[in-house]
Amino acid sequence: MIKRTVEELESVGYDVDGIIYVDDRTLHVDDVKNALPDVRFIHMWVDAKSFERLRELLERMG
């Protein structure tokens, strides 16, 4: 789904770069990494234990 979304955005002229995937489970991480190897992953409640911490991580990664 993420790959299709990226392809659709690119097809209408968006420059899609620097994707950060945030999820509270790791179930789909390998699939996303295989489809889009440059995607960065934040494991919610593990890497970011609060929404404030998530915001801080996103600001640093951005």
Contacts in CASP RR format, 6 or more apart in sequence:
PFRMAT RR
TARGET T0000
AUTHOR 0000-0000-0000
METHOD contacts of the structure
MODEL  1
MIKRTVEELESVGYDVDGIIYVDDRTLHVDDVKNALPDVRFIHMWVDAKS
FERLRELLERMG
2 19 0 8 1.000
2 21 0 8 1.000
2 32 0 8 1.000
2 35 0 8 1.000
2 36 0 8 1.000
2 39 0 8 1.000
3 32 0 8 1.000
3 35 0 8 1.000
3 36 0 8 1.000
6 16 0 8 1.000
6 19 0 8 1.000
6 36 0 8 1.000
9 16 0 8 1.000
10 16 0 8 1.000
18 38 0 8 1.000
18 39 0 8 1.000
18 40 0 8 1.000
18 62 0 8 1.000
19 36 0 8 1.000
19 38 0 8 1.000
19 39 0 8 1.000
19 40 0 8 1.000
20 39 0 8 1.000
20 40 0 8 1.000
20 41 0 8 1.000
20 42 0 8 1.000
20 58 0 8 1.000
20 61 0 8 1.000
20 62 0 8 1.000
21 29 0 8 1.000
21 32 0 8 1.000
21 39 0 8 1.000
21 40 0 8 1.000
21 41 0 8 1.000
21 42 0 8 1.000
22 41 0 8 1.000
22 42 0 8 1.000
22 44 0 8 1.000
22 48 0 8 1.000
22 54 0 8 1.000
23 29 0 8 1.000
23 41 0 8 1.000
23 42 0 8 1.000
23 43 0 8 1.000
23 44 0 8 1.000
24 43 0 8 1.000
24 44 0 8 1.000
24 45 0 8 1.000
26 43 0 8 1.000
29 41 0 8 1.000
32 39 0 8 1.000
32 41 0 8 1.000
33 39 0 8 1.000
33 41 0 8 1.000
40 61 0 8 1.000
42 48 0 8 1.000
42 54 0 8 1.000
42 57 0 8 1.000
42 58 0 8 1.000
44 54 0 8 1.000
47 57 0 8 1.000
48 54 0 8 1.000
48 57 0 8 1.000
END
